[in-house]
């Protein structure tokens, strides 16, 4: 019997030694996109005006690195401080980091299944035996104390790699969560930057609107005095009053947007609305970055958190196919126990009181109405789904980046036209005002010029804001430079690899 047990143990260990590979497909990283640009036509090397400071040029630098703290490129201490506060206090970031820790600990739990499980069991018993029943001890005493203790070892031999594939799948799921955390980080930082820039742009629009309201009010006062002198008609006064009311009507919606953006900024910072920042933000306090990095498509798929998360999902689904295949094959388990039993605690492990056992077992499903086969087919279908979702995510990333780059080019042109329009409208207004003051034209001409100038000022503020927002959108499209950081968002393993 002992010889048979030893042969069983040796054979089981031999099976474990032969388990050098795992069943199921081995994961291979998807190939990079076979393209070196985002748009059908090559992008210009520079966008924006070549000279002047109102519309500074921006260079599109192919292959340039993305800064991990890209918002510092705007040169705004206020924005830098707000970003740091958001990263330290935002609830979504805290939740994402907690989810990442959960995923990592879950992986460690699964990895532990590859090792033997060892358990200690001990027992102490005080009993009196009936004289009718044979005594349980060799001494024959009827009242006795019995101590026993043993170590139990259970080891599931991963002959076909099912447990290794499951560990591989859980590790890939943790990797997916790692990049979902990076996506939350990137979303937060871009939302803070966009909100701050939107506030600055709205402040500029409100200032332009207040100037128009002031000019319209002066025009109305002048027209009213001219009407009293009989120099203009009542229609001119009515027209001036209408224009003033229309201009004043523009301010409340802008103030409403400012208040709402402040509330949004407070939420992003982890503050209640009552504690929203109240400082005035000015577009002049920001610097438009002159050099814009443009990663190649092959680099983009290694940088975007959404693409990396989708890739990790493919890896997890691939490993699950191996898990399903292994479930259809025999499973091997090795159990062992060693310990002792004695009436004296000090003699528990002495010669003669020791005990041990070794058990090897094999199990194979004989009939399950096709359940395991269908589980394998379901895992294979889930892998096909994950691959399709990955391709869709890559195409979406390329489209998003192309849209942003085209927006940068278009918004630079819009900015140039907005500057020219504002300059022309300003000259027209000054001429009309001078003619009106000298009695060479009526009030309607001035009113029309003021309306045109106000629209030009507002459009210019919107164009400036759009160019800043384009830079934010590009940093987001390129992945935000998470690989250039080394903080908690990169995951429990430390800095995330590209």
Long-range contacts (C-beta under 8 A, 24 or more apart in sequence): 5-358, 8-358, 8-360, 9-334, 9-358, 9-360, 11-360, 12-157, 12-332, 12-334, 12-360, 13-334, 15-157, 15-159, 15-332, 16-157, 16-158, 16-159, 16-332, 18-159, 19-157, 19-158, 19-159, 19-160, 19-161, 21-161, 22-158, 22-160, 22-161, 22-162, 22-164, 22-165, 22-168, 22-322, 22-326, 23-160, 23-161, 23-162, 23-165, 23-322, 23-325, 23-326, 23-329, 24-161, 24-165, 24-318, 24-319, 24-321, 24-322, 24-323, 24-324, 24-325, 24-326, 25-318, 25-321, 25-322, 25-383, 26-318, 27-168, 27-172, 27-314, 27-315, 27-318, 27-319, 29-311, 30-301, 30-311, 30-314, 30-387, 30-390, 30-394, 32-297, 32-298, 32-301, 32-302, 33-297, 33-298, 33-300, 33-301, 33-394, 33-398, 35-297, 35-398, 36-296, 36-297, 36-298, 37-297, 38-297, 38-398, 38-401, 38-402, 38-405, 39-402, 39-405, 39-406, 43-294, 43-405, 43-409, 44-409, 47-408, 47-409, 47-412, 47-413, 48-412, 48-415, 48-416, 48-467, 49-415, 49-416, 49-419, 54-419, 55-412, 55-415, 55-416, 55-419, 56-288, 56-290, 57-290, 58-288, 58-289, 58-290, 58-291, 58-292, 58-408, 58-412, 58-471, 59-290, 59-291, 59-292, 60-292, 60-294, 60-405, 60-408, 61-291, 61-292, 61-293, 61-294, 62-294, 62-296, 63-293, 63-294, 63-295, 63-296, 63-299, 64-291, 64-292, 64-293, 64-294, 65-293, 65-481, 65-484, 66-293, 66-295, 66-303, 66-475, 66-478, 66-479, 66-480, 66-481, 66-484, 67-481, 67-484, 68-480, 68-481, 68-482, 68-483, 68-484, 68-485, 69-481, 69-485, 70-189, 70-475, 70-480, 70-481, 71-189, 71-192, 71-193, 71-472, 71-475, 73-287, 73-289, 73-471, 74-193, 74-286, 74-287, 74-288, 74-289, 74-468, 74-471, 75-286, 75-287, 76-196, 76-285, 76-286, 76-287, 78-196, 78-279, 78-281, 78-285, 79-192, 79-193, 79-196, 79-286, 82-192, 82-196, 82-265, 82-269, 82-277, 83-189, 83-192, 83-193, 85-269, 85-270, 86-188, 86-189, 86-192, 86-268, 86-269, 86-270, 87-185, 87-188, 87-189, 89-269, 89-270, 89-271, 90-188, 90-268, 90-269, 90-270, 91-270, 92-184, 92-188, 93-184, 93-185, 93-188, 93-489, 96-180, 96-181, 96-184, 96-185, 96-489, 97-181, 97-488, 97-489, 99-177, 99-180, 99-181, 100-174, 100-177, 100-178, 100-181, 100-491, 100-492, 101-492, 102-177, 103-173, 103-174, 103-177, 103-178, 104-174, 104-491, 104-492, 104-493, 106-170, 106-173, 106-174, 107-167, 107-170, 107-171, 107-173, 107-174, 110-166, 110-167, 110-170, 110-171, 111-167, 111-170, 111-171, 113-156, 113-163, 113-166, 113-167, 114-158, 114-163, 114-164, 114-167, 116-153, 116-154, 116-155, 117-153, 117-154, 117-155, 118-151, 118-152, 118-153, 119-151, 119-152, 119-153, 119-154, 120-149, 120-150, 120-151, 120-152, 121-149, 121-150, 121-151, 121-152, 121-339, 122-147, 122-148, 122-149, 122-150, 123-147, 123-148, 123-149, 124-345, 137-343, 139-343, 144-343, 145-343, 146-341, 146-342, 146-343, 147-341, 147-342, 147-343, 147-344, 147-345, 147-348, 148-339, 148-340, 148-341, 148-342, 148-348, 149-339, 149-340, 149-348, 150-337, 150-338, 150-339, 150-340, 150-355, 151-337, 151-338, 151-339, 152-335, 152-336, 152-337, 153-334, 153-335, 153-336, 153-337, 154-333, 154-334, 154-335, 155-333, 155-334, 155-335, 156-331, 156-332, 156-333, 156-334, 157-332, 157-333, 157-334, 159-329, 159-330, 159-331, 159-332, 160-325, 160-326, 160-329, 160-330, 161-322, 161-326, 162-322, 162-323, 162-325, 162-326, 162-327, 162-329, 162-331, 165-319, 165-320, 165-321, 165-322, 165-323, 165-326, 166-319, 166-323, 168-315, 168-319, 168-322, 169-315, 169-316, 169-317, 169-319, 169-320, 169-323, 170-316, 172-312, 172-313, 172-315, 172-316, 172-319, 173-312, 173-316, 175-308, 175-312, 175-315, 176-309, 176-312, 176-313, 176-316, 178-312, 178-490, 178-491, 178-496, 179-305, 179-306, 179-308, 179-309, 179-312, 179-496, 180-305, 180-309, 181-489, 181-491, 182-305, 182-308, 182-480, 182-482, 182-489, 182-490, 182-496, 183-305, 183-306, 183-309, 185-480, 185-482, 185-489, 186-305, 186-476, 186-479, 186-480, 186-482, 187-476, 188-268, 189-480, 190-472, 190-473, 190-475, 190-476, 190-480, 191-264, 191-268, 192-265, 192-268, 192-269, 193-472, 194-469, 194-472, 195-261, 195-264, 195-265, 195-268, 196-265, 196-281, 197-283, 197-286, 197-465, 197-468, 197-469, 197-472, 198-257, 198-261, 198-465, 198-469, 199-258, 199-261, 199-262, 199-265, 199-281, 200-281, 200-282, 200-283, 200-285, 200-286, 200-465, 201-283, 201-461, 201-462, 201-464, 201-465, 201-468, 202-254, 202-257, 202-258, 202-261, 203-258, 203-280, 203-281, 203-282, 203-283, 204-282, 204-283, 204-461, 204-464, 204-465, 205-254, 205-457, 205-458, 205-461, 205-462, 206-251, 206-254, 206-255, 206-258, 208-454, 208-457, 208-458, 208-460, 208-461, 209-247, 209-250, 209-251, 209-254, 209-454, 209-458, 210-251, 211-454, 211-457, 212-247, 212-250, 212-450, 212-451, 212-453, 212-454, 212-457, 213-244, 213-247, 213-248, 213-251, 215-450, 216-240, 216-243, 216-244, 216-247, 216-447, 216-450, 217-244, 219-243, 219-244, 219-436, 219-443, 219-446, 219-447, 219-450, 220-244, 222-436, 222-437, 222-443, 223-443, 226-443, 231-439, 232-442, 232-443, 236-442, 236-443, 236-444, 237-443, 239-443, 239-444, 239-447, 240-443, 240-447, 243-447, 243-450, 243-451, 247-450, 247-454, 250-454, 283-461, 283-464, 283-465, 283-468, 286-468, 288-467, 288-468, 288-471, 289-471, 292-408, 292-471, 292-474, 293-474, 293-478, 294-405, 294-474, 294-478, 295-478, 295-479, 297-398, 300-397, 300-398, 300-401, 300-478, 300-479, 301-394, 301-397, 302-498, 303-478, 303-479, 303-482, 303-483, 303-498, 304-397, 304-477, 304-478, 304-479, 305-479, 305-480, 305-482, 306-393, 306-396, 306-397, 307-390, 307-393, 307-394, 307-397, 310-386, 310-389, 310-390, 310-393, 310-394, 311-390, 313-386, 313-389, 313-390, 314-383, 314-386, 314-387, 314-390, 316-386, 317-379, 317-382, 317-383, 317-385, 317-386, 317-387, 318-383, 318-386, 320-379, 320-382, 320-383, 321-376, 321-379, 321-380, 321-383, 323-379, 324-372, 324-375, 324-376, 324-378, 324-379, 324-380, 325-376, 327-372, 327-375, 327-376, 328-365, 328-372, 328-373, 328-376, 329-364, 330-362, 330-363, 330-364, 331-362, 331-363, 331-364, 332-360, 332-361, 332-362, 333-360, 333-361, 333-362, 333-363, 334-358, 334-359, 334-360, 334-361, 335-359, 335-360, 335-361, 397-477, 400-477, 401-474, 401-477, 401-478, 404-470, 404-473, 404-474, 404-477, 405-474, 407-466, 407-470, 407-473, 408-467, 408-470, 408-471, 408-474, 411-463, 411-466, 411-467, 411-470, 412-467, 414-463, 414-466, 415-460, 415-463, 415-464, 415-466, 415-467, 418-456, 418-459, 418-460, 418-462, 418-463, 419-460, 419-463, 421-456, 421-459, 421-460, 422-453, 422-456, 422-457, 422-459, 422-460, 424-456, 425-449, 425-452, 425-453, 425-455, 425-456, 425-457, 426-453, 426-456, 428-452, 428-453, 429-453
